[in-house]
Amino acid sequence: MDKKKIILLFLLFLLLPPAVAGALEPPSVTARAAIVLDQTTGRILFSKNAYEQLPMASTTKIMTAILAIESGRLDETVTVSEYASLVEGSSIDLEAGEKKTLEELLYGLILQSGNDAAVAIAEHLSGSVEEFAKAMTARSRELGANGTSFANPHGLNDENHYTTAYDLALIASHAMSLPKFREVASTREKKISWTGRPYDRILHNQNRLLTMYEGAEGIKTGWTTPAGRCFVGAASREGWRLISVVLNAPQMWEDTITLLDFGFNNYAWETVVFAGQKLKTTAVRRGIAEKVNLVAQENIGLPLRENEAQLLRFEFNVPNVITAPVRKGQKIGILNIYFGRHHVAETPLLAAEEVKRRSFFSSIAAFFKGLFSR
């Protein structure tokens, strides 16, 4: 290579933003499909075959739990059917006719991955497994998981039962936004009643990540022969939560730790807009003041690498002029934040102060003042 080309390449390198120039070495995982993303913004930090539709085994039960919690019926009593008691695979040994609260079944579902608990929940909430599966698929669409189809509440193999790593991360992100789900998923051991016996069932959480990884919070294991080993994980550090998914992962624990380490070690949570921060002004018609300051309603942050903040783009959706009166705290517009072309966050813009309407005589005076000042 001649000297001129070397100099040109060097100059081009200097002109590149540091975040672009310093490419990350992607993590190596055994999983067929994998992803790690920020729960709050959904920013994907790493993915591998993240949109390939695959079976997901018992990670299915995350959606089953979501519907149970969102039903608002956890204190209801469920009578276990014979069908539920006989379902194959992992169970909490429910017996036909046994009565359990929906909350007890929720713990059995998540901690010990009870297929019998999953069916009992489905039948109680929707009348049948088939109807509940339809509700699961519909809810997944509402969460943006459009590549997912549920045929049952437990994850046993079915050709119409599949998801993607990305979709499962979206579902898990929503689950971890529910306080009750976080409580259940992080519980190490739970006692629930055992009808007709002088002792309780003791449920042990099968999620080994809770003891293996700093800040681990959950959430669900899975395994069938067609799906392989599957796991959805979550961990928080200094209030920042990452969600990881591995599907068909021979080394699912090692893969999960690799993904979470990749996120926490290479990114940091940065607040880019602060609640109450003055960001813009807009004109006020017929007000005692000619303009009003607009402030962010809430903090906005996202995971960034060093120097990546320069890639953020801020778009203000604000009217050029508004009419008085204006209340303090009144929503005036919206700030949208983009990372490159991707929308990552938004916050309402509020009036920072009150602007009262001018009186009739003040309006006349202002009119003549403007007229004679021309």
DOTOR-824836 format. One line per field, with one value per residue: x, y, z of N, C-alpha, C in turn. Coordinates in pm, whole numbers, plus 50000, padded with zeros to 5 digits. Atoms other than C-alpha are relative to their C-alpha. Layout:
neast	[X	...]
nnorth	[Y	...]
nup	[Z	...]
caeast	[X	...]
canorth	[Y	...]
caup	[Z	...]
ceast	[X	...]
cnorth	[Y	...]
cup	[Z	...]
//
This chain:
neast	[50086	49913	50002	50120	50115	49986	50037	50144	50069	49979	50088	50138	50016	50012	50129	50107	50035	49935	50086	50003	49866	49964	50100	49993	49987	50125	49982	50016	50097	50035	50143	50045	50044	49970	50012	49998	50048	50037	50144	50073	50009	50003	49882	49933	49856	49944	50099	49957	50120	50101	50135	50031	50106	49953	50074	49941	50018	50071	49997	50141	50074	49992	50126	50106	49995	50046	50146	50051	49982	50081	50142	50043	50081	49908	50056	50108	49973	50004	50017	49916	50071	49926	49914	49882	49919	49937	49915	49866	49887	49974	50124	49991	50079	50138	50094	50134	50089	49927	50029	49883	50020	49928	49865	49920	49969	49900	49870	49968	49972	49871	49889	49975	50037	50105	50093	50134	50040	50028	50131	50100	50015	50065	50140	50073	50014	50060	50092	49931	49864	50006	50039	49893	49890	50037	49978	49855	49952	50051	49924	49865	50009	50010	49867	49909	49939	50082	49953	50025	50129	50014	50099	50028	49944	49884	49884	49977	49981	50113	49949	50052	49952	49864	49971	49865	49926	50039	50135	49998	49941	50106	50095	49934	49985	50128	50019	49916	50056	50109	49941	50030	49917	49864	50000	50006	49884	49878	50019	49918	50076	50134	50091	50142	50077	50017	50130	50011	49875	49964	49883	50013	49905	49888	49959	49864	49978	49904	49914	49870	49935	50022	49885	49878	49966	50027	50113	50099	50137	50091	50141	50065	49932	50084	49933	50063	49906	49996	49957	49870	49997	50040	50002	50017	49937	50007	49910	49994	49888	50020	50130	50007	50035	49984	50075	49930	50072	49928	50085	49922	49867	49938	49939	50088	49955	49880	50042	50071	49900	49924	50082	50017	49870	49976	50076	49956	49859	49973	50094	50032	50126	49979	50118	49973	50096	50041	50134	49996	49898	50056	49952	50049	50106	50097	50068	50134	50091	50095	49956	49928	49863	50001	49957	49998	49896	50046	49906	50024	50082	49931	49865	49985	49866	49984	49864	49914	49855	49930	50013	50117	50103	49999	50082	50140	50068	50115	50103	50103	50133	50054	50062	49925	50065	50116	50084	50018	49908	49919	49980	49872	50011	50083	49926	49997	49945	49927	49863	49964	49856	49962	49860	49997	50136	50089	50064	49962	50066	50075	50054	50084	49944	50099	49980	49924	50063	50135	50012	50140	50050	50009	50135	50043	49932	49858	49990	50013	49877	49894	50025	49957	49857	49940	50033	49921	49858	49958]
nnorth	[49881	49883	49909	49916	50078	50019	49873	49982	50092	49949	49886	50050	50060	49892	49935	50088	49989	50105	50116	50076	50049	50108	50106	50098	50142	50062	50115	50133	50080	50127	49999	49983	49861	49932	49855	49928	49864	49916	50015	49874	49942	50105	49997	50129	49987	50109	50101	50108	50068	49958	49998	50135	50060	50122	50038	49934	50083	49942	49853	49970	49971	49857	49941	50054	49923	49864	49998	50028	49880	49891	50028	49943	50102	50092	50052	50095	50142	50080	50144	50067	50102	50125	49975	49928	50086	50108	49949	50058	49911	49949	49972	49980	50111	49965	50111	49962	49956	49918	49857	49913	49864	49971	49957	50120	50062	49914	50040	50132	49982	49936	50058	50142	50023	50100	50004	50014	49866	49921	50038	49957	49856	49976	50041	49912	49864	49995	50111	50110	49973	49943	49860	49927	49984	49887	49877	49983	49950	49864	49911	49985	49902	49868	49965	49987	50130	50042	50126	50101	50067	50091	50107	50051	49912	50060	50008	50130	49980	49988	49929	49862	49938	49954	49859	49960	49946	49860	49995	50048	49891	49900	50055	50001	49861	49960	50075	49943	49870	50028	50029	50136	50096	49990	50064	50146	50049	49992	50080	50122	50114	49960	50103	49986	50105	50130	50043	50137	50048	49923	49918	49915	50016	49905	49975	49948	49932	50071	49902	49996	49869	49920	50018	50002	49874	49879	49920	50082	49984	50099	50012	50128	50108	50083	50108	50116	50052	49915	49863	49995	49923	49860	49923	49854	49948	49857	49955	49854	49941	49857	49961	50024	50142	50065	50123	50087	50119	50099	50109	50116	49962	50109	49945	49884	49915	49930	49903	49890	49918	49932	49891	49894	49936	49918	49876	49918	49961	49916	49889	49939	49926	49855	49914	49898	49893	50005	49948	49858	49930	49913	50049	49923	49902	49980	49870	50001	49898	49940	50025	49891	50022	50030	50138	50086	50101	50139	50086	50144	50054	50108	50033	50092	50056	50120	50053	49945	50014	49872	49910	50027	49897	49911	50058	49979	49894	49954	49938	49937	49987	49890	49896	49875	49903	50049	49890	49991	50023	50122	50047	50060	50145	50038	50065	49915	50075	50124	50015	50134	50020	50106	50043	50026	49995	50073	49927	50068	49946	49876	49944	49881	49870	49932	49857	49983	49897	49958	49876	49959	49928	49855	49944	49930	49870	50026	50038	49877	49923	50070	49980	49865	49993	50060	49920	49879	50031	50047]
nup	[50000	50006	49885	50006	49954	49856	49937	50018	49909	49864	49982	49992	49867	49903	50017	49953	49858	49923	49981	50124	50029	49910	50006	49892	50031	49956	49912	50061	49924	50063	50030	50139	50007	49873	50000	49872	50026	49887	49976	50003	50134	50101	50086	50014	49984	50081	50040	50090	50051	49903	50059	50048	49921	49937	49879	49884	49881	49885	49994	50028	49877	49972	50046	49915	49876	50029	50006	49866	49919	50054	49980	49873	49931	49933	49874	50027	49978	50122	49982	50099	50078	50024	50116	49953	49912	50078	50107	49993	49977	49865	49928	49854	49944	49971	50006	50046	49893	49902	50011	49983	50048	50125	49962	49972	50130	50063	49947	50053	50142	50027	49924	50027	50140	50003	50113	49944	49955	50120	50053	49903	50019	50128	49994	49909	50056	50134	50024	50067	50046	50135	49991	49932	50097	50088	49923	49990	50128	50016	49911	50055	50109	49938	49949	50114	50031	50113	50056	49897	49998	49887	50013	49866	49898	49932	50087	50062	50143	50091	50118	49998	49876	50030	49977	50040	49886	49984	49944	49862	49921	49982	49903	49869	49956	49942	49875	49895	49960	49906	49868	49953	50073	49947	49868	50017	50074	49918	49878	50003	49946	49960	49951	50032	49934	50066	49946	49951	49943	49880	50030	50119	50110	50000	50139	50013	50128	50085	50066	49935	50019	49879	49911	50080	50067	49922	50045	50071	49951	50058	49973	50026	50073	50086	50075	50063	50100	50119	49971	49935	49876	50023	49876	50002	49879	49972	49893	49983	49930	49981	50054	50145	50019	50130	50026	50093	50045	50080	50045	50046	49953	49924	49878	49981	49889	50044	50102	49935	49931	50104	50054	49899	49983	50119	49986	49887	50013	50117	50005	49872	50005	49996	50008	50102	49975	49860	49969	49964	50080	50102	50129	50115	49972	50108	49989	49939	50052	49905	49863	49936	50044	50143	50024	49883	50001	49999	49926	50011	49891	49928	50043	50113	50007	50081	49994	50104	49993	49993	50116	50084	49980	50116	50105	49968	50073	49924	50082	49919	50060	49918	50083	50006	49914	49928	49952	49855	49889	49995	49863	49968	50008	50114	50107	50118	50113	49972	50048	50045	50007	50095	50007	50143	50056	49912	49890	49877	49881	50016	49877	50019	49965	49918	49973	49877	49917	50040	50078	49997	50118	49985	49991	50120	50010	50026	50141	50078	49980	50073	50143	50039	49983	50119	50116	50008	49995	50132]
caeast	[50000	50145	50207	49913	49662	49800	49763	49407	49300	49450	49257	48932	48985	49030	48703	48500	48303	48484	48178	48188	48563	48588	48380	48298	48408	48077	48031	48056	47755	47646	47278	47101	46940	47030	46975	47054	46870	46794	46456	46362	46435	46451	46791	46950	47309	47376	47172	47221	46943	46709	46416	46427	46109	46192	46020	46072	45974	45880	45985	45627	45518	45632	45327	45106	45219	45158	44796	44746	44883	44705	44374	44370	44229	44523	44316	44056	44031	44101	43970	44224	44072	44165	44305	44538	44651	44746	44939	45282	45620	45730	45468	45401	45196	44853	44565	44223	43977	44250	44185	44456	44460	44566	44863	44981	44960	45162	45448	45427	45432	45744	45953	45907	45778	45461	45280	44985	44981	44989	44684	44495	44559	44452	44129	44036	44094	43970	43772	44011	44373	44276	44103	44382	44641	44447	44460	44835	44896	44675	44860	45195	45081	44990	45345	45495	45586	45447	45655	45513	45232	45109	44929	44938	45029	45326	45551	45522	45598	45342	45404	45196	45392	45699	45864	46180	46456	46357	45987	46063	46281	45990	45755	46007	46068	45699	45686	45971	45780	45514	45604	45428	45616	45950	45859	45773	46065	46323	46180	46423	46181	45807	45568	45216	44936	44890	44527	44468	44824	44971	45255	45300	45452	45796	45873	46236	46329	46505	46674	47040	47129	46991	47291	47542	47530	47551	47223	47030	46652	46506	46340	46260	46419	46291	46374	46220	46395	46286	46357	46680	46786	46625	46657	46536	46745	46732	46984	47007	47301	47263	46899	46976	46813	46918	46710	46879	46735	46902	46714	46849	47159	47373	47550	47261	47403	47742	47576	47353	47643	47839	47552	47490	47861	47883	47609	47726	48095	48060	47770	47673	47338	47341	47067	47045	46739	46644	46294	46228	46508	46421	46445	46247	46015	45700	45513	45196	44910	44702	44912	45065	45395	45494	45641	45651	45937	45889	46046	46082	45826	46067	46424	46527	46824	46960	47262	47548	47907	48166	48103	47779	47574	47679	47473	47150	46898	46631	46305	46057	45690	45572	45324	45479	45225	44965	44683	44668	44579	44851	44858	45186	45246	45018	45129	45236	45432	45657	46033	46131	46481	46641	46960	47054	46725	46577	46329	46451	46258	46012	45885	45601	45703	45524	45474	45728	45513	45163	45080	44758	44542	44564	44260	44058	44212	44562	44498	44385	44692	44919	44752	44811	45162	45243	45069	45263	45594	45598]
canorth	[50000	50340	50622	50836	50555	50492	50861	50868	50561	50712	51035	50845	50651	50977	51110	50807	50847	50649	50426	50327	50287	50053	49752	49503	49142	48948	48690	48321	48111	47754	47848	47812	48150	48410	48771	49016	49347	49634	49586	49954	50067	49731	49816	49494	49462	49130	48881	48556	48414	48620	48609	48237	48060	47780	47574	47720	47443	47562	47922	47923	47953	48315	48407	48174	48360	48700	48613	48472	48787	49028	48851	49001	48672	48526	48484	48266	47895	47655	47297	47077	46869	46510	46629	46872	46611	46365	46597	46456	46605	46811	46855	46958	46638	46794	46552	46558	46748	46922	47287	47549	47925	48066	48223	47883	47747	48046	47953	47591	47706	47923	47765	47398	47430	47233	47138	47037	47383	47537	47340	47412	47785	47771	47583	47812	48136	48040	47718	47511	47482	47571	47896	47994	47935	48175	48435	48377	48435	48744	48892	48823	49023	49314	49305	49313	48943	48882	48574	48372	48115	47931	47595	47522	47682	47458	47419	47051	46998	47106	47219	47532	47624	47841	48174	48368	48477	48838	48777	48585	48873	49114	48887	48848	49224	49278	49002	49163	49492	49322	49334	49004	48824	48957	48843	48490	48453	48548	48323	48042	47821	47831	47625	47569	47358	46988	46896	46587	46566	46676	46860	47121	47097	47257	47411	47472	47720	47542	47861	47813	48160	48304	48163	48177	48539	48874	49061	48766	48804	48521	48398	48059	47733	47500	47168	46925	46704	46916	47249	47153	47348	47693	47970	48326	48522	48861	49050	49403	49614	49965	49969	49866	49539	49317	49036	48739	48449	48132	47871	47522	47597	47296	47520	47742	47861	47945	48113	48321	48440	48523	48734	48921	48985	49115	49367	49484	49498	49685	49921	50161	50315	50686	50938	51165	51369	51460	51514	51888	51974	52275	52160	52400	52700	52767	53089	53173	53363	53598	53525	53760	53605	53562	53214	52919	52688	52317	52055	51677	51486	51206	51087	50919	50686	50399	50171	50330	50259	50528	50818	50669	50959	51158	50921	51014	51227	51435	51525	51768	51734	52071	52325	52654	52852	52771	52981	53098	53009	52749	52540	52451	52084	52090	51851	52056	51812	51508	51457	51152	51012	50805	50602	50613	50529	50342	50503	50427	50653	50936	51167	51420	51785	51986	52357	52466	52755	52893	53152	53336	53480	53856	54057	54236	54575	54427	54279	54619	54786	54521	54568	54943	54901	54672	54897	55209	55032	54930]
caup	[50000	49903	50148	50027	50088	50437	50525	50382	50582	50898	50846	50784	51109	51301	51155	51267	51593	51866	51920	51553	51530	51828	51724	51997	51985	51988	52263	52173	52279	52211	52174	51842	51910	52171	52267	52546	52566	52798	52963	52978	52622	52445	52299	52169	52287	52113	51914	51728	51508	51725	51480	51399	51511	51752	52026	52373	52615	52966	52909	52776	53139	53152	52944	53148	53459	53297	53223	53572	53736	53504	53565	53916	54046	54240	54556	54382	54462	54177	54170	53991	53710	53636	53303	53477	53730	53455	53223	53139	53222	53520	53792	54150	54205	54194	54252	54085	54301	54502	54573	54539	54516	54183	54363	54492	54138	54016	54248	54138	53776	53798	54074	53994	53636	53704	53384	53601	53756	53405	53292	53614	53565	53201	53272	53559	53368	53021	53057	52847	52739	52383	52476	52711	52437	52214	52490	52529	52158	52155	52454	52289	51985	52213	52351	52000	51992	51644	51565	51853	51863	52172	52159	52532	52867	52954	52650	52561	52195	51934	51576	51641	51953	51890	51952	51871	52105	52040	52109	52426	52545	52486	52682	52963	52974	53033	53294	53486	53491	53707	54078	54152	53879	54007	54357	54242	54000	54263	54538	54623	54819	54886	55094	54960	55099	55022	55068	55281	55408	55742	55568	55296	54952	54942	54605	54508	54238	53951	53838	53931	53802	54127	54312	54027	53915	54092	54066	53917	53948	53742	53542	53377	53265	52993	52829	52584	52332	52030	52204	52378	52684	52702	52954	53002	53250	53415	53625	53763	53867	54008	53897	53538	53425	53136	52986	52820	52619	52496	52292	52220	52426	52527	52781	52883	53216	53069	52768	52992	53205	52890	52755	53079	53130	52774	52845	53187	53091	52763	52828	53103	53188	53112	53185	52883	52986	53343	53480	53505	53260	53041	52682	52463	52457	52262	52192	52384	52221	52440	52747	53001	52891	52528	52570	52807	52898	52835	53065	53051	53255	53350	53338	53014	53007	52803	52786	52594	52513	52556	52314	52180	52319	52012	51799	51974	51787	51960	51785	51939	51853	51985	51844	51733	51934	52199	52341	52702	52967	53023	53339	53506	53429	53124	52851	52550	52333	52318	52294	52088	52116	51841	51839	51474	51300	51596	51832	52184	52421	52459	52729	52746	52755	53023	53082	53341	53465	53452	53188	53256	52983	52929	53030	52763	52846	52852	52509	52375	52523	52373	52034	52026	52161	51876	51628	51717	51757	51392]
ceast	[50090	49974	49874	49877	50005	49956	49849	49921	50013	49907	49855	49972	49981	49863	49884	49967	50063	49914	49995	50136	50035	49894	50022	50021	49874	50026	49976	49907	49966	49855	49974	49955	50021	49981	50022	49961	49969	49849	49924	49978	49985	50120	50069	50150	50075	49887	50064	49874	49877	49858	49963	49895	50041	49907	50071	49978	49931	50019	49864	49930	50014	49870	49882	49992	49950	49847	49938	50007	49908	49850	49947	49923	50086	49946	49887	50043	49978	49980	50073	49921	50085	50097	50129	50091	50078	50093	50143	50106	50010	49870	50028	49908	49861	49910	49864	49911	50069	49971	50125	49960	50078	50143	50089	50042	50106	50140	50041	50038	50142	50116	50032	49949	49890	49909	49856	49948	49961	49861	49889	49973	49921	49852	49919	49973	49923	49905	50063	50140	49998	49966	50107	50118	49971	50024	50148	50055	49955	50079	50141	50001	49994	50135	50102	50067	49920	50044	49976	49860	49998	49890	49961	50066	50129	50124	50033	49988	49868	50049	49952	50043	50146	50013	50132	50071	49960	49862	50000	50063	49898	49900	50059	50018	49871	49976	50078	49959	49887	50058	49974	50084	50143	50011	50005	50130	50128	49990	50079	49920	49865	49921	49858	49927	49998	49877	50003	50127	50039	50122	49977	50090	50111	50051	50140	50018	50111	50098	50132	50070	49989	50116	50133	50047	49958	49885	49892	49863	49905	50056	49944	50085	49902	50082	49896	50101	50003	50058	50142	49990	49974	50002	49981	50054	49978	50095	50003	50125	49981	49871	49983	49980	50022	49916	50080	49912	50096	49903	50087	50148	50061	50063	49922	50044	50122	49967	49935	50097	50084	49923	49984	50131	50032	49928	50054	50143	50027	49908	49981	49870	50029	49865	50031	49902	49953	49861	50013	50101	49932	50062	49960	49903	49903	49925	49861	49919	49905	50036	50071	50150	49995	50043	49997	50112	49938	50106	49962	49920	50079	50143	49995	50145	50002	50143	50083	50143	50062	49988	49879	49893	49993	49915	49851	49944	49871	49902	49889	49870	49921	49933	50082	49943	49880	49925	49985	49851	50074	50020	50143	49983	49914	50086	49988	50049	50073	50142	50022	50151	50029	50147	50020	49860	49898	49947	50026	49926	49921	49955	49910	50077	49890	50033	50069	49936	49861	50011	49852	49963	49995	49854	49966	50076	50149	50021	49992	50129	50114	49985	50053	50149	50072	49977	50091	50150	50054	50072]
cnorth	[50124	50095	50086	49926	49979	50126	50021	49911	50049	50117	49959	49939	50108	50067	49916	50030	49884	49877	49914	49937	49879	49891	49900	49860	49930	49880	49869	49917	49873	49997	50013	50144	50065	50150	50052	50143	50072	49994	50130	50051	49894	50001	49864	50021	49891	49906	49901	49924	50037	49997	49865	49937	49861	49962	50056	49927	50078	50149	50056	50055	50145	50068	49948	50079	50142	50005	49974	50126	50112	49975	50066	49903	49903	49943	49902	49857	49923	49853	49929	49891	49874	50020	50071	49911	49895	50049	49950	50106	50046	50039	50035	49900	50041	49878	50050	50034	50086	50147	50081	50143	50018	50044	49881	49932	50082	49966	49863	50004	50048	49932	49858	49957	49895	50012	49986	50134	50087	49969	50043	50150	50030	49967	50095	50137	50004	49885	49880	50042	50072	50149	50084	50023	50114	50133	50029	50061	50144	50098	50021	50100	50142	50048	50015	49871	49934	49870	49883	49942	49902	49897	49943	50092	49952	49984	49864	50014	50000	50082	50144	50077	50040	50147	50034	50052	50145	50011	49960	50104	50111	49954	50003	50141	50049	49928	50063	50142	49983	49963	49859	49897	50003	49931	49848	49947	49999	49920	49870	49876	50050	49879	50032	49880	49870	49937	49853	49944	50089	50091	50077	49950	50103	50012	50062	50061	49929	50092	50014	50135	50085	49989	50007	50138	50119	50079	49921	50012	49893	49956	49860	49907	49930	49891	49903	49951	50087	50139	50009	50078	50148	50073	50148	50052	50149	50031	50151	50039	50151	50048	49977	49850	49956	49873	49919	49880	49911	49887	49892	50025	49886	50047	50126	50089	50082	50107	50122	50094	50079	50120	50115	50073	50093	50134	50090	50051	50099	50122	50056	50079	50149	50072	50114	50117	49985	50060	50146	50081	50084	49967	50088	50105	50001	50130	49982	50118	50045	49969	50120	49986	49956	49857	49923	49898	49861	49911	49853	49952	49901	49986	49905	49953	49878	49952	50050	49957	50139	50073	49972	50108	50095	49948	50016	50118	50034	50071	50052	50011	50099	50101	50130	50106	49933	50121	49993	49980	49866	49962	49948	49848	49951	49937	50083	49923	49876	50013	49854	49991	49879	49968	49954	50017	49940	50087	49925	50051	50124	50047	50118	50125	50081	50148	50017	50102	50030	50127	50036	50073	50149	50043	50074	50131	49983	49963	50122	50081	49938	50021	50136	50018	49943	50081	50120	49975	49953	50110]
cup	[50000	50114	50001	50052	50150	50074	49992	50096	50144	50028	50010	50137	50106	49992	50048	50144	50075	50016	49876	49974	50084	50003	50112	49946	50049	50091	49925	50088	49922	49952	49851	49977	50136	49984	50141	49968	50131	50020	49978	49858	49892	49908	50001	50007	49924	49962	49904	49959	50082	49945	49938	50092	50047	50115	50123	50131	50112	50019	49957	50123	50045	49958	50080	50130	49979	50002	50137	50087	49953	50012	50127	50087	50082	50130	49979	50024	49871	50038	49887	49930	49987	49884	50042	50082	49923	49890	50018	50029	50143	50068	50146	50071	50044	49982	49956	50119	50105	49976	50035	49964	49871	50031	50031	49870	49926	50049	49948	49854	49976	50073	49956	49863	49985	49878	50050	50051	49881	49946	50095	49989	49874	50006	50089	49937	49869	49969	49934	49962	49867	50004	50068	49906	49903	50071	50014	49871	49978	50086	49948	49886	50058	50051	49887	49959	49887	49936	50091	49986	50116	49971	50136	50103	50064	49914	49945	49849	49921	49881	49994	50125	49980	50034	49934	50124	50026	50064	50147	50092	50024	50107	50140	50054	50063	50133	50114	50038	50101	50136	50049	49928	50053	50135	49987	49938	50083	50130	49989	50042	50049	50048	49954	50057	49918	50062	50042	50059	50118	49978	49870	49887	50018	49857	50000	49861	49922	49928	50075	49986	50126	50097	49927	49958	50084	49938	49928	50066	49948	49864	49971	49915	49906	49932	49947	49897	49874	50028	50051	50130	49969	50134	49969	50133	50015	50114	50002	50075	50001	49932	49852	49977	49856	49996	49899	49965	49924	49967	49938	50029	50082	50131	50041	50115	49959	49894	50062	50071	49900	49945	50099	50026	49883	50013	50109	49984	49888	49987	50141	49984	50015	49991	49905	50009	50144	50017	50046	49921	49892	49865	49882	50050	49884	50026	50059	49946	50111	50145	50059	49976	49854	49969	50132	49984	50008	50065	49980	50120	50086	49952	49880	49999	49910	50011	49882	50021	50005	49867	49912	50014	49881	49885	50028	49922	50075	49905	50090	49920	50085	49907	50005	50094	50066	50056	50152	50033	49988	50146	50019	50002	49885	49891	49872	49877	50047	49946	49963	49986	49912	50016	49857	49945	50095	50113	50130	50123	49964	50137	49966	50040	50067	50015	50135	50094	49945	49916	49994	49872	50029	50012	49870	49984	49974	49854	49910	50007	49921	49851	49955	50017	49880	49875	49985	50007	49865	49923]
//
